[in-house]
Amino acid sequence: MSKIPVTGAGGFIGSHLVELLISQGHQVKAFCLYNSNGSWGWLDKIPGAIKSQIEVVLGDIRDPLCV
């Protein structure tokens, strides 16, 4: 079981990648763009059983202190 970071995890492709990696037994740290309403983007739409296994970090990839 690998630990895999995924940037852009809140987008369409990133969220599907996260879902695939979790289903294959990997540990995933999902990096999503911060927004004021706390939304995880497309990750909000995945099943709860998968969502509970994801470590989500909200921030901005352009911010070196966040990364």
All heavy atoms as TSV, in Angstrom:
chain	resi	resn	atom	element	x	y	z
A	1	MET	N	N	0.851	-1.183	0.000
A	1	MET	CA	C	0.000	0.000	0.000
A	1	MET	C	C	0.892	1.240	0.000
A	1	MET	O	O	1.662	1.445	0.915
A	1	MET	CB	C	-0.926	-0.024	1.206
A	1	MET	CG	C	-1.817	1.156	1.295
A	1	MET	SD	S	-3.221	1.014	2.402
A	1	MET	CE	C	-2.526	0.526	3.931
A	2	SER	N	N	0.781	2.067	-1.017
A	2	SER	CA	C	1.587	3.277	-1.167
A	2	SER	C	C	0.847	4.489	-0.636
A	2	SER	O	O	-0.379	4.531	-0.630
A	2	SER	CB	C	1.899	3.516	-2.637
A	2	SER	OG	O	2.585	2.430	-3.183
A	3	LYS	N	N	1.600	5.487	-0.215
A	3	LYS	CA	C	1.029	6.782	0.157
A	3	LYS	C	C	1.216	7.692	-1.042
A	3	LYS	O	O	2.349	7.939	-1.468
A	3	LYS	CB	C	1.732	7.360	1.369
A	3	LYS	CG	C	1.524	6.554	2.618
A	3	LYS	CD	C	2.241	7.200	3.787
A	3	LYS	CE	C	2.049	6.367	5.034
A	3	LYS	NZ	N	2.731	6.970	6.185
A	4	ILE	N	N	0.120	8.213	-1.600
A	4	ILE	CA	C	0.186	8.974	-2.840
A	4	ILE	C	C	-0.479	10.341	-2.670
A	4	ILE	O	O	-1.663	10.415	-2.321
A	4	ILE	CB	C	-0.501	8.204	-3.990
A	4	ILE	CG1	C	0.163	6.840	-4.159
A	4	ILE	CG2	C	-0.462	9.007	-5.280
A	4	ILE	CD1	C	-0.522	5.928	-5.135
A	5	PRO	N	N	0.266	11.430	-2.926
A	5	PRO	CA	C	-0.357	12.757	-2.931
A	5	PRO	C	C	-0.951	13.037	-4.312
A	5	PRO	O	O	-0.365	12.673	-5.333
A	5	PRO	CB	C	0.808	13.699	-2.634
A	5	PRO	CG	C	2.001	12.982	-3.190
A	5	PRO	CD	C	1.716	11.513	-3.039
A	6	VAL	N	N	-2.108	13.673	-4.331
A	6	VAL	CA	C	-2.745	14.037	-5.601
A	6	VAL	C	C	-3.086	15.520	-5.541
A	6	VAL	O	O	-3.901	15.940	-4.716
A	6	VAL	CB	C	-4.032	13.210	-5.858
A	6	VAL	CG1	C	-4.714	13.667	-7.135
A	6	VAL	CG2	C	-3.719	11.728	-5.915
A	7	THR	N	N	-2.438	16.322	-6.404
A	7	THR	CA	C	-2.800	17.736	-6.495
A	7	THR	C	C	-3.931	17.867	-7.507
A	7	THR	O	O	-4.062	17.043	-8.409
A	7	THR	CB	C	-1.601	18.596	-6.932
A	7	THR	OG1	O	-1.148	18.160	-8.206
A	7	THR	CG2	C	-0.463	18.497	-5.928
A	8	GLY	N	N	-4.753	18.868	-7.320
A	8	GLY	CA	C	-5.897	19.042	-8.217
A	8	GLY	C	C	-6.969	17.999	-7.976
A	8	GLY	O	O	-7.756	17.687	-8.862
A	9	ALA	N	N	-7.006	17.462	-6.769
A	9	ALA	CA	C	-7.926	16.365	-6.460
A	9	ALA	C	C	-9.390	16.785	-6.493
A	9	ALA	O	O	-10.270	15.938	-6.605
A	9	ALA	CB	C	-7.592	15.773	-5.095
A	10	GLY	N	N	-9.669	18.074	-6.404
A	10	GLY	CA	C	-11.045	18.539	-6.439
A	10	GLY	C	C	-11.612	18.654	-7.840
A	10	GLY	O	O	-12.809	18.851	-8.021
A	11	GLY	N	N	-10.772	18.504	-8.850
A	11	GLY	CA	C	-11.223	18.582	-10.236
A	11	GLY	C	C	-11.762	17.250	-10.732
A	11	GLY	O	O	-11.715	16.225	-10.041
A	12	PHE	N	N	-12.251	17.237	-11.946
A	12	PHE	CA	C	-12.868	16.047	-12.532
A	12	PHE	C	C	-11.876	14.881	-12.627
A	12	PHE	O	O	-12.125	13.787	-12.120
A	12	PHE	CB	C	-13.433	16.375	-13.920
A	12	PHE	CG	C	-14.089	15.213	-14.597
A	12	PHE	CD1	C	-15.373	14.841	-14.246
A	12	PHE	CD2	C	-13.428	14.485	-15.562
A	12	PHE	CE1	C	-15.993	13.760	-14.854
A	12	PHE	CE2	C	-14.026	13.400	-16.186
A	12	PHE	CZ	C	-15.319	13.034	-15.830
A	13	ILE	N	N	-10.735	15.122	-13.251
A	13	ILE	CA	C	-9.752	14.047	-13.427
A	13	ILE	C	C	-9.129	13.652	-12.087
A	13	ILE	O	O	-9.008	12.467	-11.769
A	13	ILE	CB	C	-8.661	14.462	-14.439
A	13	ILE	CG1	C	-9.291	14.628	-15.827
A	13	ILE	CG2	C	-7.528	13.438	-14.482
A	13	ILE	CD1	C	-8.369	15.230	-16.862
A	14	GLY	N	N	-8.755	14.640	-11.286
A	14	GLY	CA	C	-8.142	14.356	-9.986
A	14	GLY	C	C	-9.034	13.561	-9.065
A	14	GLY	O	O	-8.580	12.644	-8.380
A	15	SER	N	N	-10.316	13.878	-9.037
A	15	SER	CA	C	-11.241	13.154	-8.155
A	15	SER	C	C	-11.400	11.704	-8.593
A	15	SER	O	O	-11.476	10.796	-7.764
A	15	SER	CB	C	-12.599	13.847	-8.116
A	15	SER	OG	O	-13.234	13.818	-9.388
A	16	HIS	N	N	-11.423	11.472	-9.895
A	16	HIS	CA	C	-11.521	10.098	-10.382
A	16	HIS	C	C	-10.231	9.323	-10.113
A	16	HIS	O	O	-10.270	8.126	-9.816
A	16	HIS	CB	C	-11.880	10.083	-11.869
A	16	HIS	CG	C	-13.320	10.402	-12.108
A	16	HIS	ND1	N	-13.781	11.693	-12.192
A	16	HIS	CD2	C	-14.392	9.602	-12.248
A	16	HIS	CE1	C	-15.087	11.672	-12.395
A	16	HIS	NE2	N	-15.483	10.408	-12.430
A	17	LEU	N	N	-9.096	10.001	-10.201
A	17	LEU	CA	C	-7.826	9.369	-9.869
A	17	LEU	C	C	-7.796	8.979	-8.394
A	17	LEU	O	O	-7.389	7.875	-8.041
A	17	LEU	CB	C	-6.657	10.306	-10.201
A	17	LEU	CG	C	-5.263	9.807	-9.825
A	17	LEU	CD1	C	-4.930	8.508	-10.537
A	17	LEU	CD2	C	-4.231	10.877	-10.124
A	18	VAL	N	N	-8.242	9.877	-7.530
A	18	VAL	CA	C	-8.304	9.587	-6.094
A	18	VAL	C	C	-9.188	8.366	-5.838
A	18	VAL	O	O	-8.810	7.453	-5.093
A	18	VAL	CB	C	-8.829	10.818	-5.311
A	18	VAL	CG1	C	-9.204	10.437	-3.892
A	18	VAL	CG2	C	-7.803	11.934	-5.320
A	19	GLU	N	N	-10.338	8.335	-6.457
A	19	GLU	CA	C	-11.270	7.215	-6.279
A	19	GLU	C	C	-10.634	5.897	-6.727
A	19	GLU	O	O	-10.740	4.875	-6.043
A	19	GLU	CB	C	-12.551	7.495	-7.061
A	19	GLU	CG	C	-13.684	6.595	-6.708
A	19	GLU	CD	C	-15.003	7.038	-7.312
A	19	GLU	OE1	O	-15.056	8.092	-7.986
A	19	GLU	OE2	O	-15.987	6.317	-7.113
A	20	LEU	N	N	-9.950	5.900	-7.852
A	20	LEU	CA	C	-9.283	4.705	-8.364
A	20	LEU	C	C	-8.179	4.245	-7.412
A	20	LEU	O	O	-8.071	3.055	-7.094
A	20	LEU	CB	C	-8.704	4.971	-9.749
A	20	LEU	CG	C	-7.871	3.839	-10.356
A	20	LEU	CD1	C	-8.767	2.651	-10.685
A	20	LEU	CD2	C	-7.133	4.320	-11.583
A	21	LEU	N	N	-7.353	5.184	-6.948
A	21	LEU	CA	C	-6.254	4.831	-6.052
A	21	LEU	C	C	-6.754	4.245	-4.737
A	21	LEU	O	O	-6.194	3.261	-4.227
A	21	LEU	CB	C	-5.366	6.054	-5.794
A	21	LEU	CG	C	-4.575	6.566	-6.997
A	21	LEU	CD1	C	-3.943	7.923	-6.681
A	21	LEU	CD2	C	-3.511	5.561	-7.412
A	22	ILE	N	N	-7.807	4.817	-4.183
A	22	ILE	CA	C	-8.392	4.289	-2.945
A	22	ILE	C	C	-8.930	2.879	-3.175
A	22	ILE	O	O	-8.717	1.980	-2.365
A	22	ILE	CB	C	-9.510	5.217	-2.418
A	22	ILE	CG1	C	-8.922	6.545	-1.938
A	22	ILE	CG2	C	-10.319	4.544	-1.317
A	22	ILE	CD1	C	-8.100	6.473	-0.683
A	23	SER	N	N	-9.602	2.671	-4.300
A	23	SER	CA	C	-10.170	1.345	-4.586
A	23	SER	C	C	-9.074	0.291	-4.783
A	23	SER	O	O	-9.316	-0.901	-4.604
A	23	SER	CB	C	-11.086	1.391	-5.802
A	23	SER	OG	O	-10.343	1.608	-6.983
A	24	GLN	N	N	-7.865	0.726	-5.138
A	24	GLN	CA	C	-6.738	-0.189	-5.301
A	24	GLN	C	C	-5.963	-0.390	-4.001
A	24	GLN	O	O	-4.961	-1.092	-3.983
A	24	GLN	CB	C	-5.795	0.315	-6.394
A	24	GLN	CG	C	-6.386	0.258	-7.770
A	24	GLN	CD	C	-5.459	0.808	-8.837
A	24	GLN	OE1	O	-4.448	1.449	-8.556
A	24	GLN	NE2	N	-5.803	0.550	-10.085
A	25	GLY	N	N	-6.412	0.257	-2.911
A	25	GLY	CA	C	-5.800	0.046	-1.607
A	25	GLY	C	C	-4.709	1.016	-1.217
A	25	GLY	O	O	-4.012	0.792	-0.233
A	26	HIS	N	N	-4.544	2.102	-1.953
A	26	HIS	CA	C	-3.514	3.089	-1.630
A	26	HIS	C	C	-4.043	4.096	-0.613
A	26	HIS	O	O	-5.244	4.325	-0.517
A	26	HIS	CB	C	-3.074	3.836	-2.888
A	26	HIS	CG	C	-2.478	2.952	-3.926
A	26	HIS	ND1	N	-1.212	2.432	-3.831
A	26	HIS	CD2	C	-2.990	2.469	-5.088
A	26	HIS	CE1	C	-0.959	1.684	-4.882
A	26	HIS	NE2	N	-2.028	1.693	-5.671
A	27	GLN	N	N	-3.131	4.714	0.125
A	27	GLN	CA	C	-3.472	5.833	0.991
A	27	GLN	C	C	-3.297	7.103	0.166
A	27	GLN	O	O	-2.264	7.269	-0.492
A	27	GLN	CB	C	-2.560	5.891	2.206
A	27	GLN	CG	C	-2.745	4.753	3.169
A	27	GLN	CD	C	-1.773	4.856	4.333
A	27	GLN	OE1	O	-0.755	5.541	4.265
A	27	GLN	NE2	N	-2.083	4.167	5.403
A	28	VAL	N	N	-4.285	7.991	0.215
A	28	VAL	CA	C	-4.248	9.190	-0.627
A	28	VAL	C	C	-4.367	10.444	0.223
A	28	VAL	O	O	-5.211	10.542	1.106
A	28	VAL	CB	C	-5.401	9.155	-1.665
A	28	VAL	CG1	C	-5.450	10.450	-2.450
A	28	VAL	CG2	C	-5.243	7.973	-2.603
A	29	LYS	N	N	-3.481	11.406	-0.065
A	29	LYS	CA	C	-3.596	12.756	0.486
A	29	LYS	C	C	-4.006	13.646	-0.677
A	29	LYS	O	O	-3.258	13.829	-1.632
A	29	LYS	CB	C	-2.280	13.232	1.083
A	29	LYS	CG	C	-2.399	14.601	1.745
A	29	LYS	CD	C	-1.107	15.046	2.382
A	29	LYS	CE	C	-0.964	14.391	3.719
A	29	LYS	NZ	N	0.137	14.995	4.521
A	30	ALA	N	N	-5.210	14.166	-0.622
A	30	ALA	CA	C	-5.788	14.950	-1.717
A	30	ALA	C	C	-5.613	16.440	-1.436
A	30	ALA	O	O	-6.055	16.934	-0.407
A	30	ALA	CB	C	-7.265	14.609	-1.864
A	31	PHE	N	N	-4.962	17.135	-2.347
A	31	PHE	CA	C	-4.751	18.571	-2.228
A	31	PHE	C	C	-5.770	19.282	-3.102
A	31	PHE	O	O	-5.769	19.117	-4.320
A	31	PHE	CB	C	-3.323	18.925	-2.658
A	31	PHE	CG	C	-2.892	20.293	-2.223
A	31	PHE	CD1	C	-2.342	20.493	-0.978
A	31	PHE	CD2	C	-3.035	21.367	-3.067
A	31	PHE	CE1	C	-1.933	21.753	-0.576
A	31	PHE	CE2	C	-2.640	22.626	-2.683
A	31	PHE	CZ	C	-2.081	22.825	-1.430
A	32	CYS	N	N	-6.658	20.057	-2.468
A	32	CYS	CA	C	-7.715	20.772	-3.197
A	32	CYS	C	C	-7.558	22.276	-2.987
A	32	CYS	O	O	-7.112	22.711	-1.929
A	32	CYS	CB	C	-9.091	20.356	-2.682
A	32	CYS	SG	S	-9.497	18.629	-2.912
A	33	LEU	N	N	-7.956	23.024	-3.978
A	33	LEU	CA	C	-7.905	24.479	-3.894
A	33	LEU	C	C	-8.854	24.970	-2.808
A	33	LEU	O	O	-10.035	24.598	-2.778
A	33	LEU	CB	C	-8.274	25.108	-5.239
A	33	LEU	CG	C	-8.218	26.627	-5.316
A	33	LEU	CD1	C	-6.792	27.124	-5.080
A	33	LEU	CD2	C	-8.713	27.107	-6.665
A	34	TYR	N	N	-8.324	25.798	-1.899
A	34	TYR	CA	C	-9.145	26.358	-0.827
A	34	TYR	C	C	-10.222	27.274	-1.396
A	34	TYR	O	O	-9.992	28.019	-2.337
A	34	TYR	CB	C	-8.271	27.161	0.148
A	34	TYR	CG	C	-9.093	27.919	1.157
A	34	TYR	CD1	C	-9.610	27.262	2.266
A	34	TYR	CD2	C	-9.395	29.252	0.985
A	34	TYR	CE1	C	-10.391	27.934	3.186
A	34	TYR	CE2	C	-10.172	29.941	1.896
A	34	TYR	CZ	C	-10.673	29.280	3.008
A	34	TYR	OH	O	-11.456	29.943	3.900
A	35	ASN	N	N	-11.405	27.188	-0.801
A	35	ASN	CA	C	-12.478	28.136	-1.115
A	35	ASN	C	C	-13.221	28.448	0.178
A	35	ASN	O	O	-13.141	27.694	1.146
A	35	ASN	CB	C	-13.422	27.584	-2.195
A	35	ASN	CG	C	-14.021	26.269	-1.797
A	35	ASN	OD1	O	-14.788	26.197	-0.851
A	35	ASN	ND2	N	-13.668	25.206	-2.504
A	36	SER	N	N	-13.928	29.539	0.220
A	36	SER	CA	C	-14.543	30.002	1.462
A	36	SER	C	C	-15.701	29.140	1.948
A	36	SER	O	O	-16.067	29.201	3.114
A	36	SER	CB	C	-15.013	31.455	1.308
A	36	SER	OG	O	-15.980	31.541	0.282
A	37	ASN	N	N	-16.279	28.307	1.093
A	37	ASN	CA	C	-17.393	27.466	1.548
A	37	ASN	C	C	-16.955	26.054	1.929
A	37	ASN	O	O	-17.776	25.221	2.268
A	37	ASN	CB	C	-18.526	27.427	0.513
A	37	ASN	CG	C	-18.104	26.846	-0.811
A	37	ASN	OD1	O	-16.976	26.406	-0.976
A	37	ASN	ND2	N	-19.003	26.859	-1.772
A	38	GLY	N	N	-15.654	25.764	1.894
A	38	GLY	CA	C	-15.138	24.476	2.335
A	38	GLY	C	C	-15.437	23.314	1.401
A	38	GLY	O	O	-15.307	22.159	1.786
A	39	SER	N	N	-15.809	23.592	0.184
A	39	SER	CA	C	-16.117	22.545	-0.783
A	39	SER	C	C	-14.854	21.828	-1.227
A	39	SER	O	O	-13.796	22.436	-1.364
A	39	SER	CB	C	-16.814	23.155	-2.004
A	39	SER	OG	O	-16.922	22.205	-3.032
A	40	TRP	N	N	-14.975	20.518	-1.450
A	40	TRP	CA	C	-13.886	19.719	-1.980
A	40	TRP	C	C	-14.045	19.515	-3.476
A	40	TRP	O	O	-13.421	18.644	-4.070
A	40	TRP	CB	C	-13.835	18.359	-1.315
A	40	TRP	CG	C	-13.497	18.362	0.142
A	40	TRP	CD1	C	-13.164	19.430	0.927
A	40	TRP	CD2	C	-13.457	17.227	0.993
A	40	TRP	NE1	N	-12.921	19.020	2.208
A	40	TRP	CE2	C	-13.094	17.667	2.272
A	40	TRP	CE3	C	-13.688	15.872	0.790
A	40	TRP	CZ2	C	-12.959	16.803	3.355
A	40	TRP	CZ3	C	-13.560	15.014	1.864
A	40	TRP	CH2	C	-13.195	15.482	3.130
A	41	GLY	N	N	-14.881	20.289	-4.124
A	41	GLY	CA	C	-15.097	20.168	-5.567
A	41	GLY	C	C	-15.752	18.839	-5.911
A	41	GLY	O	O	-16.709	18.412	-5.269
A	42	TRP	N	N	-15.227	18.149	-6.907
A	42	TRP	CA	C	-15.779	16.867	-7.354
A	42	TRP	C	C	-15.679	15.783	-6.294
A	42	TRP	O	O	-16.425	14.799	-6.328
A	42	TRP	CB	C	-15.091	16.422	-8.640
A	42	TRP	CG	C	-15.616	17.104	-9.850
A	42	TRP	CD1	C	-15.267	18.337	-10.307
A	42	TRP	CD2	C	-16.607	16.617	-10.751
A	42	TRP	NE1	N	-15.965	18.638	-11.448
A	42	TRP	CE2	C	-16.796	17.592	-11.740
A	42	TRP	CE3	C	-17.339	15.441	-10.824
A	42	TRP	CZ2	C	-17.687	17.446	-12.779
A	42	TRP	CZ3	C	-18.225	15.274	-11.872
A	42	TRP	CH2	C	-18.395	16.277	-12.830
A	43	LEU	N	N	-14.767	15.931	-5.338
A	43	LEU	CA	C	-14.660	14.937	-4.264
A	43	LEU	C	C	-15.908	14.903	-3.395
A	43	LEU	O	O	-16.176	13.904	-2.737
A	43	LEU	CB	C	-13.430	15.212	-3.387
A	43	LEU	CG	C	-12.074	14.912	-3.997
A	43	LEU	CD1	C	-10.970	15.296	-3.019
A	43	LEU	CD2	C	-11.950	13.448	-4.375
A	44	ASP	N	N	-16.677	15.982	-3.392
A	44	ASP	CA	C	-17.939	16.002	-2.638
A	44	ASP	C	C	-18.926	14.966	-3.168
A	44	ASP	O	O	-19.821	14.541	-2.452
A	44	ASP	CB	C	-18.595	17.390	-2.707
A	44	ASP	CG	C	-17.855	18.435	-1.879
A	44	ASP	OD1	O	-17.124	18.049	-0.948
A	44	ASP	OD2	O	-18.013	19.632	-2.175
A	45	LYS	N	N	-18.769	14.540	-4.416
A	45	LYS	CA	C	-19.735	13.663	-5.070
A	45	LYS	C	C	-19.385	12.178	-4.986
A	45	LYS	O	O	-20.160	11.343	-5.417
A	45	LYS	CB	C	-19.897	14.059	-6.531
A	45	LYS	CG	C	-20.356	15.499	-6.717
A	45	LYS	CD	C	-20.510	15.855	-8.160
A	45	LYS	CE	C	-20.848	17.292	-8.392
A	45	LYS	NZ	N	-21.878	17.883	-7.597
A	46	ILE	N	N	-18.211	11.817	-4.451
A	46	ILE	CA	C	-17.845	10.403	-4.407
A	46	ILE	C	C	-18.504	9.722	-3.206
A	46	ILE	O	O	-18.901	10.388	-2.248
A	46	ILE	CB	C	-16.312	10.203	-4.378
A	46	ILE	CG1	C	-15.690	10.787	-3.119
A	46	ILE	CG2	C	-15.656	10.796	-5.610
A	46	ILE	CD1	C	-14.215	10.475	-2.989
A	47	PRO	N	N	-18.655	8.407	-3.241
A	47	PRO	CA	C	-19.318	7.680	-2.149
A	47	PRO	C	C	-18.636	7.902	-0.798
A	47	PRO	O	O	-17.410	8.031	-0.712
A	47	PRO	CB	C	-19.190	6.210	-2.574
A	47	PRO	CG	C	-18.987	6.243	-4.045
A	47	PRO	CD	C	-18.262	7.526	-4.333
A	48	GLY	N	N	-19.438	7.919	0.251
A	48	GLY	CA	C	-18.943	8.182	1.602
A	48	GLY	C	C	-17.903	7.186	2.079
A	48	GLY	O	O	-16.991	7.544	2.830
A	49	ALA	N	N	-18.022	5.926	1.671
A	49	ALA	CA	C	-17.057	4.905	2.093
A	49	ALA	C	C	-15.664	5.223	1.567
A	49	ALA	O	O	-14.661	4.974	2.240
A	49	ALA	CB	C	-17.504	3.533	1.605
A	50	ILE	N	N	-15.588	5.772	0.386
A	50	ILE	CA	C	-14.297	6.158	-0.190
A	50	ILE	C	C	-13.846	7.491	0.400
A	50	ILE	O	O	-12.681	7.671	0.743
A	50	ILE	CB	C	-14.378	6.230	-1.729
A	50	ILE	CG1	C	-14.623	4.833	-2.296
A	50	ILE	CG2	C	-13.119	6.837	-2.330
A	50	ILE	CD1	C	-14.846	4.782	-3.779
A	51	LYS	N	N	-14.781	8.413	0.540
A	51	LYS	CA	C	-14.457	9.745	1.060
A	51	LYS	C	C	-13.853	9.677	2.464
A	51	LYS	O	O	-12.958	10.446	2.801
A	51	LYS	CB	C	-15.723	10.604	1.083
A	51	LYS	CG	C	-15.459	12.076	1.297
A	51	LYS	CD	C	-16.724	12.896	1.421
A	51	LYS	CE	C	-17.580	12.846	0.195
A	51	LYS	NZ	N	-18.726	13.761	0.267
A	52	SER	N	N	-14.295	8.732	3.266
A	52	SER	CA	C	-13.796	8.619	4.640
A	52	SER	C	C	-12.339	8.156	4.698
A	52	SER	O	O	-11.694	8.276	5.735
A	52	SER	CB	C	-14.680	7.668	5.437
A	52	SER	OG	O	-14.577	6.354	4.919
A	53	GLN	N	N	-11.813	7.625	3.605
A	53	GLN	CA	C	-10.439	7.122	3.571
A	53	GLN	C	C	-9.441	8.148	3.014
A	53	GLN	O	O	-8.251	7.860	2.928
A	53	GLN	CB	C	-10.378	5.856	2.707
A	53	GLN	CG	C	-11.222	4.727	3.241
A	53	GLN	CD	C	-11.147	3.525	2.326
A	53	GLN	OE1	O	-10.066	3.063	1.998
A	53	GLN	NE2	N	-12.296	3.055	1.892
A	54	ILE	N	N	-9.926	9.320	2.652
A	54	ILE	CA	C	-9.073	10.332	2.020
A	54	ILE	C	C	-8.670	11.381	3.045
A	54	ILE	O	O	-9.504	11.864	3.807
A	54	ILE	CB	C	-9.827	11.036	0.864
A	54	ILE	CG1	C	-10.313	10.025	-0.149
A	54	ILE	CG2	C	-8.945	12.073	0.205
A	54	ILE	CD1	C	-11.291	10.611	-1.147
A	55	GLU	N	N	-7.399	11.745	3.035
A	55	GLU	CA	C	-6.937	12.880	3.822
A	55	GLU	C	C	-6.925	14.080	2.879
A	55	GLU	O	O	-6.174	14.099	1.903
A	55	GLU	CB	C	-5.541	12.627	4.365
A	55	GLU	CG	C	-5.015	13.765	5.200
A	55	GLU	CD	C	-3.604	13.539	5.686
A	55	GLU	OE1	O	-3.083	12.420	5.552
A	55	GLU	OE2	O	-3.013	14.510	6.196
A	56	VAL	N	N	-7.777	15.059	3.158
A	56	VAL	CA	C	-7.906	16.222	2.281
A	56	VAL	C	C	-7.194	17.422	2.895
A	56	VAL	O	O	-7.352	17.704	4.081
A	56	VAL	CB	C	-9.401	16.568	2.033
A	56	VAL	CG1	C	-9.526	17.827	1.198
A	56	VAL	CG2	C	-10.100	15.407	1.351
A	57	VAL	N	N	-6.409	18.098	2.073
A	57	VAL	CA	C	-5.726	19.327	2.470
A	57	VAL	C	C	-6.243	20.429	1.555
A	57	VAL	O	O	-6.180	20.315	0.334
A	57	VAL	CB	C	-4.190	19.197	2.311
A	57	VAL	CG1	C	-3.510	20.507	2.646
A	57	VAL	CG2	C	-3.668	18.065	3.161
A	58	LEU	N	N	-6.783	21.487	2.162
A	58	LEU	CA	C	-7.258	22.625	1.382
A	58	LEU	C	C	-6.185	23.702	1.395
A	58	LEU	O	O	-5.642	24.045	2.440
A	58	LEU	CB	C	-8.556	23.184	1.973
A	58	LEU	CG	C	-9.764	22.254	1.917
A	58	LEU	CD1	C	-10.947	22.894	2.638
A	58	LEU	CD2	C	-10.134	21.933	0.502
A	59	GLY	N	N	-5.862	24.223	0.234
A	59	GLY	CA	C	-4.844	25.260	0.132
A	59	GLY	C	C	-4.669	25.691	-1.302
A	59	GLY	O	O	-5.538	25.484	-2.141
A	60	ASP	N	N	-3.520	26.272	-1.565
A	60	ASP	CA	C	-3.203	26.744	-2.903
A	60	ASP	C	C	-1.796	26.276	-3.257
A	60	ASP	O	O	-0.847	26.557	-2.527
A	60	ASP	CB	C	-3.286	28.267	-2.964
A	60	ASP	CG	C	-3.258	28.813	-4.373
A	60	ASP	OD1	O	-2.642	28.170	-5.256
A	60	ASP	OD2	O	-3.831	29.890	-4.605
A	61	ILE	N	N	-1.660	25.553	-4.331
A	61	ILE	CA	C	-0.380	24.988	-4.749
A	61	ILE	C	C	0.668	26.074	-5.004
A	61	ILE	O	O	1.867	25.824	-4.929
A	61	ILE	CB	C	-0.571	24.083	-5.996
A	61	ILE	CG1	C	0.636	23.184	-6.215
A	61	ILE	CG2	C	-0.854	24.892	-7.229
A	61	ILE	CD1	C	0.679	22.007	-5.332
A	62	ARG	N	N	0.205	27.299	-5.263
A	62	ARG	CA	C	1.129	28.417	-5.512
A	62	ARG	C	C	1.697	29.010	-4.216
A	62	ARG	O	O	2.597	29.836	-4.261
A	62	ARG	CB	C	0.418	29.505	-6.301
A	62	ARG	CG	C	-0.065	29.021	-7.662
A	62	ARG	CD	C	-0.961	30.031	-8.304
A	62	ARG	NE	N	-2.207	30.102	-7.523
A	62	ARG	CZ	C	-3.272	30.810	-7.858
A	62	ARG	NH1	N	-3.234	31.544	-8.959
A	62	ARG	NH2	N	-4.355	30.821	-7.119
A	63	ASP	N	N	1.156	28.576	-3.069
A	63	ASP	CA	C	1.597	29.091	-1.773
A	63	ASP	C	C	2.643	28.131	-1.172
A	63	ASP	O	O	2.292	27.036	-0.751
A	63	ASP	CB	C	0.404	29.207	-0.827
A	63	ASP	CG	C	0.757	29.730	0.539
A	63	ASP	OD1	O	1.942	30.049	0.787
A	63	ASP	OD2	O	-0.155	29.821	1.385
A	64	PRO	N	N	3.930	28.532	-1.162
A	64	PRO	CA	C	4.971	27.617	-0.688
A	64	PRO	C	C	4.810	27.222	0.778
A	64	PRO	O	O	5.227	26.143	1.184
A	64	PRO	CB	C	6.275	28.388	-0.918
A	64	PRO	CG	C	5.886	29.795	-1.091
A	64	PRO	CD	C	4.468	29.815	-1.577
A	65	LEU	N	N	4.183	28.054	1.601
A	65	LEU	CA	C	3.977	27.708	2.996
A	65	LEU	C	C	2.890	26.656	3.168
A	65	LEU	O	O	2.906	25.908	4.145
A	65	LEU	CB	C	3.628	28.961	3.808
A	65	LEU	CG	C	4.716	30.028	3.847
A	65	LEU	CD1	C	4.225	31.259	4.605
A	65	LEU	CD2	C	5.984	29.487	4.470
A	66	CYS	N	N	1.993	26.586	2.247
A	66	CYS	CA	C	0.914	25.593	2.288
A	66	CYS	C	C	1.394	24.239	1.816
A	66	CYS	O	O	0.993	23.205	2.330
A	66	CYS	CB	C	-0.258	26.074	1.435
A	66	CYS	SG	S	-1.689	25.022	1.527
A	67	VAL	N	N	2.275	24.252	0.830
A	67	VAL	CA	C	2.769	23.005	0.253
A	67	VAL	C	C	3.882	22.471	1.129
A	67	VAL	O	O	4.018	21.358	1.438
A	67	VAL	CB	C	3.264	23.233	-1.185
A	67	VAL	CG1	C	3.844	21.955	-1.769
A	67	VAL	CG2	C	2.154	23.760	-2.049
